Amino acid sequence: AALADHPLRAAEGCAVHGRTLRRVDPDGALVFAAAVEEGMILRLARVGDPAAQLQERLAAMRGSAGSDALIAFDDLARRRAAQTAQSAARVGELLAQAGAVGAATWGQQSNRMHCSGAFVGMALRQVGLQGAP
């Protein structure tokens, strides 16, 4: 629960990428969902209200034109954070209202870096051609 409240972030150049802790082994070793390499600096981040953040992201994705479909990939770390914040039901409602289909993931690939703790979505809109039957 503590890591859901304060997820780890790794800096690479100007970019910051999430690092989700999957488990702690009996010997105390930390097992991450994404690579943590020697020399990488990890920092604790603060998480706001997951439902409010998702609502803002969905509104930005829809834009002024709206969307007909939403393909969404939500990281399992975000789900844990929503459960800890007791907003998991609201997150589910928002995704259902948006008509989202997709999957829960252990992260996404961004260029050469694997990112965890992210929400990735693609809003689709049907556009008709003028004069088309």
C-alpha positions as CSV (number, residue, x, y, z in Angstrom):
1,A,0.0,0.0,0.0
2,A,2.8,2.4,0.8
3,L,4.2,2.0,-2.8
4,A,0.8,2.6,-4.3
5,D,0.7,5.9,-2.4
6,H,4.3,6.8,-3.4
7,P,5.2,5.0,-6.6
8,L,8.8,5.0,-7.8
9,R,10.0,7.0,-10.8
10,A,13.2,6.7,-12.7
11,A,14.8,9.6,-14.6
12,E,16.4,9.2,-18.0
13,G,17.6,12.4,-19.4
14,C,14.6,14.8,-19.2
15,A,12.0,12.0,-19.2
16,V,10.6,10.4,-16.0
17,H,9.3,6.8,-16.2
18,G,7.4,4.8,-13.6
19,R,8.8,1.7,-12.0
20,T,6.3,-0.6,-10.4
21,L,7.4,-2.9,-7.6
22,R,5.9,-6.4,-8.2
23,R,7.0,-8.1,-5.0
24,V,9.6,-8.3,-2.3
25,D,11.3,-11.7,-2.2
26,P,11.8,-13.5,1.2
27,D,15.5,-12.5,1.0
28,G,14.5,-8.8,0.8
29,A,15.2,-8.5,-2.9
30,L,12.9,-6.1,-4.8
31,V,11.4,-7.4,-8.0
32,F,10.2,-4.6,-10.4
33,A,7.8,-4.9,-13.4
34,A,10.3,-2.8,-15.5
35,A,14.0,-2.8,-15.7
36,V,16.0,-1.0,-12.9
37,E,19.6,-0.8,-14.0
38,E,22.7,-0.1,-12.0
39,G,23.2,3.6,-11.5
40,M,19.5,4.4,-12.2
41,I,18.2,6.9,-9.6
42,L,14.7,6.1,-8.2
43,R,12.6,8.7,-6.5
44,L,9.3,8.5,-4.6
45,A,6.4,10.2,-6.3
46,R,3.1,11.5,-4.9
47,V,-0.2,10.3,-6.3
48,G,-3.3,12.4,-6.4
49,D,-6.8,11.1,-6.7
50,P,-6.7,8.4,-9.4
51,A,-10.3,8.9,-10.4
52,A,-9.9,12.7,-10.8
53,Q,-6.8,12.2,-12.9
54,L,-8.5,9.7,-15.1
55,Q,-11.5,12.0,-15.6
56,E,-9.1,14.8,-16.7
57,R,-7.3,12.4,-19.1
58,L,-10.5,11.1,-20.6
59,A,-11.8,14.6,-21.1
60,A,-8.6,15.6,-22.9
61,M,-8.7,12.5,-25.1
62,R,-12.3,13.1,-26.1
63,G,-11.6,16.8,-27.0
64,S,-14.4,18.9,-28.4
65,A,-15.3,16.5,-31.1
66,G,-16.0,13.5,-28.9
67,S,-15.1,9.9,-29.6
68,D,-16.9,6.8,-30.8
69,A,-14.6,4.3,-29.1
70,L,-11.8,4.2,-26.6
71,I,-9.1,1.6,-26.5
72,A,-7.4,1.8,-23.1
73,F,-4.5,0.2,-21.4
74,D,-4.3,0.9,-17.7
75,D,-1.4,-0.2,-15.6
76,L,-2.0,-2.5,-12.6
77,A,-0.1,-0.1,-10.4
78,R,-2.7,2.5,-11.1
79,R,-5.4,0.0,-10.1
80,R,-3.7,-0.7,-6.8
81,A,-3.4,3.1,-6.2
82,A,-7.1,3.5,-6.9
83,Q,-8.0,0.7,-4.5
84,T,-5.8,2.2,-1.8
85,A,-7.5,5.6,-2.4
86,Q,-10.9,3.9,-2.3
87,S,-11.7,5.2,-5.8
88,A,-11.5,2.0,-7.8
89,A,-15.3,1.9,-8.3
90,R,-15.3,5.5,-9.6
91,V,-12.4,4.6,-12.0
92,G,-14.5,1.7,-13.3
93,E,-17.5,3.9,-13.8
94,L,-15.5,6.5,-15.7
95,L,-14.0,3.8,-18.0
96,A,-17.5,2.3,-18.5
97,Q,-19.0,5.7,-19.3
98,A,-16.3,6.3,-21.9
99,G,-17.1,2.9,-23.5
100,A,-13.5,1.8,-22.9
101,V,-12.2,-1.6,-24.1
102,G,-8.7,-2.8,-23.4
103,A,-6.6,-4.4,-20.8
104,A,-4.8,-4.0,-17.5
105,T,-1.1,-4.2,-18.2
106,W,2.3,-4.3,-16.4
107,G,3.3,-1.1,-18.4
108,Q,3.9,0.2,-21.8
109,Q,6.9,0.7,-24.1
110,S,7.9,4.3,-24.8
111,N,10.7,4.5,-27.3
112,R,13.5,2.4,-25.6
113,M,12.1,2.7,-22.1
114,H,9.5,0.5,-20.5
115,C,7.1,2.6,-18.4
116,S,4.9,1.3,-15.6
117,G,2.2,3.1,-13.7
118,A,0.8,4.7,-16.8
119,F,-2.6,5.0,-18.5
120,V,-2.5,4.8,-22.3
121,G,-5.6,5.3,-24.4
122,M,-6.6,5.9,-28.0
123,A,-9.8,7.7,-28.8
124,L,-11.4,6.7,-32.1
125,R,-13.9,8.8,-34.0
126,Q,-15.8,7.7,-37.1
127,V,-15.6,10.4,-39.8
128,G,-17.9,10.3,-42.7
129,L,-17.1,11.4,-46.2
130,Q,-19.3,14.1,-47.8
131,G,-21.4,12.7,-50.5
132,A,-20.8,9.1,-49.4
133,P,-23.9,6.9,-49.2
